[in-house]
């Protein structure tokens, strides 16, 4: 599934693409169907078509990693060759060092209901922006003053 999103990556119009074969096991997962091997295979040709059909996006967001890190990195490099920024939402605590060289944004951390989602100051998840090899934690950009809510136990 794909959608154009405005709130997942700050100041970006992102084309978000769900990646199946999720390796995570987050209690309260909002997309448990992504643990299955479903959907159309994501290839450079499919990416080209999605980007062409969604004029105005400036970031391509992989929502998950799938089983094959090498294939994901190849797809991310292809997206960069199109002149777009590339982002990854991973439910893992850490990713391979190569990911930090390829992606412009990486979200880490499994969803933990007690901590709340990314837009809560209590979240365990972190979104990093990578600029010239430097990681900047930009998670607080999601915390809008006056809108914070306590996570549900």
C-alpha positions as CSV (number, residue, x, y, z in Angstrom):
1,X,0.0,0.0,0.0
2,X,1.2,3.5,-0.7
3,X,0.1,7.0,0.4
4,X,1.4,10.5,0.2
5,X,2.0,11.7,3.8
6,X,2.9,15.1,5.2
7,X,3.6,14.2,8.9
8,X,5.9,11.2,8.9
9,X,9.1,13.1,7.9
10,X,9.2,16.8,9.0
11,X,9.1,19.3,6.2
12,X,8.8,16.7,3.5
13,X,6.1,15.4,1.2
14,X,6.7,11.7,1.4
15,X,5.6,8.8,-0.6
16,X,5.1,6.1,2.0
17,X,5.3,2.5,0.9
18,X,4.4,-0.4,3.2
19,X,7.0,-3.2,3.1
20,X,5.8,-6.7,4.0
21,X,7.7,-9.5,5.7
22,X,8.1,-7.4,8.8
23,X,10.6,-8.9,11.3
24,X,9.2,-7.0,14.2
25,X,6.9,-8.3,16.9
26,X,5.5,-5.1,18.5
27,X,2.5,-5.7,20.8
28,X,-0.3,-3.3,19.6
29,X,1.1,-3.2,16.0
30,X,-1.1,-1.0,13.8
31,X,-0.2,-3.1,10.7
32,X,0.0,-6.8,11.7
33,X,-0.8,-7.8,8.1
34,X,2.7,-6.6,7.1
35,X,4.2,-9.7,8.8
36,X,2.9,-11.7,5.8
37,X,4.5,-11.9,2.4
38,X,1.9,-9.8,0.6
39,X,1.6,-7.2,-2.2
40,X,3.5,-6.5,-5.3
41,X,7.3,-6.9,-5.3
42,X,9.0,-3.5,-5.0
43,X,11.5,-3.0,-7.9
44,X,13.2,0.0,-9.4
45,X,10.7,-0.1,-12.2
46,X,7.8,0.0,-9.7
47,X,9.4,2.8,-7.8
48,X,9.8,4.8,-11.0
49,X,6.1,4.4,-11.7
50,X,5.1,5.3,-8.2
51,X,7.2,8.5,-8.3
52,X,5.9,9.4,-11.7
53,X,2.3,9.0,-10.5
54,X,2.9,11.1,-7.4
55,X,4.2,14.5,-8.6
56,X,5.5,16.7,-5.9
57,X,6.9,14.2,-3.5
58,X,10.4,14.9,-2.3
59,X,11.0,11.9,0.0
60,X,10.4,8.2,-0.4
61,X,9.6,6.5,2.9
62,X,10.0,2.7,3.4
63,X,7.6,1.6,6.1
64,X,9.5,-1.5,7.2
65,X,12.5,-3.4,5.9
66,X,11.3,-6.8,4.7
67,X,13.6,-9.8,4.8
68,X,16.4,-8.7,2.6
69,X,18.5,-5.8,3.8
70,X,20.7,-5.9,0.7
71,X,17.7,-5.6,-1.6
72,X,16.3,-2.7,0.5
73,X,19.6,-0.8,0.3
74,X,19.6,-1.3,-3.5
75,X,16.1,0.2,-3.7
76,X,17.1,3.1,-1.4
77,X,20.1,3.9,-3.7
78,X,17.8,3.8,-6.7
79,X,15.4,6.3,-5.0
80,X,18.4,8.6,-4.3
81,X,19.4,8.4,-8.0
82,X,16.0,9.9,-8.8
83,X,16.9,13.0,-6.8
84,X,14.6,12.2,-3.8
85,X,15.5,11.9,-0.2
86,X,15.0,8.4,1.3
87,X,13.7,7.4,4.7
88,X,13.2,4.2,6.7
89,X,10.8,3.4,9.5
90,X,12.4,0.4,11.2
91,X,11.0,-1.3,14.3
92,X,14.4,-2.5,15.3
93,X,16.6,-1.0,18.0
94,X,19.5,-0.6,15.6
95,X,20.3,-1.0,11.9
96,X,23.5,-2.1,10.1
97,X,26.1,0.7,9.6
98,X,25.5,0.8,5.9
99,X,22.0,2.0,6.4
100,X,23.3,5.3,7.9
101,X,25.3,5.8,4.7
102,X,22.3,5.3,2.4
103,X,19.3,6.8,4.1
104,X,18.6,10.5,4.9
105,X,16.2,9.6,7.7
106,X,15.9,6.6,9.9
107,X,13.3,5.9,12.6
108,X,14.4,3.3,15.2
109,X,12.6,1.5,18.0
110,X,9.7,-0.9,18.2
111,X,6.3,0.5,19.2
112,X,5.7,0.2,22.9
113,X,2.2,1.1,23.9
114,X,3.3,2.2,27.4
115,X,5.7,4.7,25.9
116,X,3.4,6.0,23.2
117,X,4.0,6.8,19.6
118,X,6.6,9.1,18.0
119,X,4.5,12.3,18.7
120,X,4.6,11.7,22.4
121,X,7.6,13.0,24.5
122,X,7.5,9.6,26.4
123,X,8.2,7.6,23.2
124,X,11.0,5.1,23.1
125,X,11.2,5.6,19.3
126,X,13.6,8.0,17.7
127,X,13.8,9.7,14.2
128,X,17.2,10.6,13.0
129,X,18.2,12.9,10.1
130,X,21.5,12.0,8.6
131,X,23.6,14.8,7.1
132,X,27.1,14.2,5.9
133,X,27.4,11.2,8.1
134,X,26.2,13.0,11.2
135,X,23.0,11.7,13.0
136,X,20.7,14.3,14.3
137,X,17.8,13.2,16.6
138,X,14.8,15.2,15.3
139,X,12.2,13.3,17.3
140,X,11.2,16.3,19.3
141,X,9.9,17.9,16.1
142,X,6.8,15.7,16.5
143,X,6.0,17.0,20.0
144,X,3.6,19.9,19.4
145,X,3.2,22.0,22.5
146,X,-0.3,21.6,24.1
147,X,-1.0,18.5,22.1
148,X,0.9,16.0,24.2
149,X,-1.1,13.2,25.7
150,X,0.0,10.7,28.2
151,X,0.3,7.2,26.7
152,X,-2.3,4.6,27.6
153,X,-1.1,1.8,29.9
